[in-house]
Amino acid sequence: MTTEAPVQSALAIEMRNIAVSSIRDSEAISVEEVNWNVAPGDFWAIGGLHGSGRSDLLMMAGGLMGPARGSYHFFGNEMPIFEGEHLPVRLRLGFVFHDGNLLNQLTVAQNVALPLRYHRNLKAEDADRDVNELLAHTELEPWAGSTPGAMTHGWRKRAGLARALMLRPEVLLLDGPLTGLDLRHRSWWLNFLGELSKGHAWMKGKPITIAVSTDDFRPWQDLARQFAALKEKRFVVLGSWQQLQAANDQLVHELHVEPQML
């Protein structure tokens, strides 16, 4: 029996008339009429106030739940993908939860190794080389033997990022990566994501397609190339930073962008 080859597409993410269910209540719709195209190499910042459905949208985009209605294709393959012959396509996508979502009974090194061991069926010692390299890139080496409970919020979030990068994904979705971070950690994240978008050494120089959610557009001014906002349950594409500056919209002001001052 032959397996069907994954469908190829010029778009990494293609959403048509998507409705997104709430994580807390699957019967409730948090975002509607999402039409979103993400080309390989894009860097998107998606803004919204608390309760706007930012996490719901990214969870659905990450394939962790299906759309309530509409169509979502990832590199031409219908999402969500949980298993079967198309699973290698799903593994081209990495997801970073806003709080890290680490397994508390495992050390940082064991958490980071999980995708490699599970999906590549490797023994711990066979995964060590890649794990240690990624821990070095993310400055997590001092925490390798610690459990999440011994770490601050900032370091737990960074460990969640390392786990998402373990399989060297082509697309990386990050739910509120800067939320709750001090200046030092924020600066590190912005620099590191900038390197990933251009081609980090961990990715063998290949740029990653990135989408982040945020309640403040300003930190992403020099990184994101496309901006969108969630307003009244709608996904609104704003365009480039220059287009965002020119937008005469109350939500833009609420997301801390003051066009006349920039």
Secondary structure, 3 states (H helix, E strand, C coil): CCCCCCCCCCCCEEEEEEEEECCCCCCCEEEEEEEEEECCCCEEEEECCCCCCHHHHHHHHCCCCCCCEEEEEECCEECCCCCCCCHHHHCCEEEECCCCCCCCCCCHHHHHHHHHHHHHCCCHHHHHHHHHHHHHHCCCHHHCCCCHHHCCHHHHHHHHHHHHHCCCCCEEEECCCCCCCCHHHHHHHHHHHHHHHHCCHHHCCCCCEEEEEECCCHHHCCCCCEEEEEECCEEEEEECHHHHHHCCCHHHHHCCCCHHHC
